[in-house]
């Protein structure tokens, strides 16, 4: 902190010479009353901050601090545990009775009741509110009336939701889904106070929730100051006075600020700094697995990639990729070579099964060459891997993958990268089914369930099945798994479905992604959740 | 003079419409902006359709442009994807960038012209050679290298300044970024002034002024500098627009939430409203800056006034 004060003094001295500019607080709030405040890097959220409308990490970070839902995912194990839920009962995995704990309030004093949830869910599902996470309510009965796939909605509320009394409501699903209670920790299912509905614009300017923090001030695009809410009734109270989230235009600048002592926490160590981060920060650098997997998806709408025998070509391509070398040299071990289609954060009980991919994910140039030849060769003679070049340094690793494939096949033209300028354009081409070959597909889990890694991606016509892969066996096994009430049996069925994905090499798994973070000497007890978001309420500031 | 100004103002009209239309076309050619709004997954079709309707993206392009232009004249620049009014974004971004540009231009004028005068009057001397070499170095090193280097040295190693600029970005905090932003132009200003000065030094009117026994200071400021500044003023004038729009690299390095940052975000998220709105204002800045330059000519050299 000493360095900061000196720096600000110097800046002010220079400023005074020019034209006495505002050099007052600056805003890092050191030693404020009620516990010390820490500062953390942030990115500008892409959408308005509403629980059912936030689908990226930056907005999710805030929701995680100001909201608590029926369930909460354990920051270490990822397991869903009851938070506001007193009990969630079901006999048939389709009709659920949810009892909400008493004694919880929003930070504006309003009681959290069954209605807080039902109103929030109805709002999130309704088509006219344009909520980007509306599909989360797709399992609930009546969703097709509230959110039809075309035309106008014929109902404003989900028929599957019923308030029984102040603290009880029932949910009826369209199909059996035994994992449903475990999805309820996701932010989209958060309760909302009346203020959200009565004065929506004001709520957006300064969101009010029921979590351990309250929003003190929000300067859109530059900073949000969150403070500990002393009246928070939950067991996971904040152990610091608050968090200042500061928007950085570039993660490199945030990292530089951390080194200079102006920032306490960065939760995205830029790729360029990975080489120095251990010497810069020592054990104040965290690199832990997150629920993110990178894969290559294929355009199954293109006959060339979907003809009989093509699975041999796809498996061959998978075997031509030297995952170990790429994760070590390009990603500096912040990725782990994937050996299944889920993520290590699920744990063995949750469905993660290392080695499920078997030999198909091992680097074996000789067999790769042989398999591709047997499968009729690469369609068109060349693999063009499409990716967006604007973010995430995708170019480096796609080029490395292509090099690996070219070396394995002994053909310098077997694989080339096919960059697309912006992410929006990339998504646009995927949506219009214009992929000339495999394309980058990243998946960050919504909730730590094996179902979330398989169903949205590979089920016929599922929301994120971008390659339009379709397989009857897979669909059947997923249906069975969802209907199964026994957790362990359900997971086993999902794994059988995953084996179908493997046998057809529906998508090539590349690597599991880690979350990385670095922090200043002031902080302790810093950890990243399986969603690669810092567990802010547990951080201690000295 | 009056007719000259009117003619110049009329010329601005087609330039304004042409350039905004071009930007509109370019952003739209990139494809459907709604596609990138839902993260790594596809937006569900019903929501996507509704968003498109809301942002007017379902209409033909010419109609979008007409509506947009109609709205612009009532001061409505539309809504960005995060639900904020574009005018609101402008209200936060432009003041910061204007301050940054002001600092940069101040550097160009004060340091650039001073160095230019110093070297122009002492051609061939060690001062001249040193400054020339220095400007060569500055011109040949890209801005992001200068920026990152200064940030690392002043911000991290020596701790003199903060490596990043806080959101309110006062003048004091913008000194280093302003210097970085100005660096290349500053070198050009120095060289332009030097050459122009050295040329005019040999001209008849300067010799006359010296022969009349005028004090050296007066010869330099009133006679020599006034005439030598015409190319420099042109350069600085056009540079103002370039600095505002081109601050993107500097703004990124020092975390300044200005015009460059908003434009960058707008392009990444393919947000037509933001990009076109900001570019529209930038086009206006360019046009006005050019107008001011032309008017300044007339002040500096009365002969131009009647041309």
Interface residues (C-beta under 8 A of the other chain):
Chain A: X3 X4 X6 X7 X8 X10 X11 X12 X14 X15 X16 X18 X19 X21 X22 X23 X26 X27 X44 X45 X46 X47 X48 X55 X56 X127 X128 X130 X131 X132 X134 X135 X147 X148 X149 X150 X204 X219 X220 X221 X222 X223 X246 X247 X248 X249 X250 X252 X253 X254 X256 X257 X259 X260 X261 X262 X390 X391 X421 X422 X423 X424 X425 X426 X427 X428 X429 X430 X431 X441 X442 X443 X444 X456 X463 X464 X466
Chain B: X30 X31 X32 X33 X35 X36 X37 X38 X39 X40 X41 X42 X43 X44 X45 X46 X47 X49 X50 X51 X54 X81 X82 X83 X84 X88 X89 X92 X151 X152 X155 X156 X159 X160 X161 X162 X163 X164 X166 X167 X168 X170 X171 X172 X173 X175 X251 X252 X253 X254 X255 X256 X257 X261 X264 X265 X267 X268 X269 X270
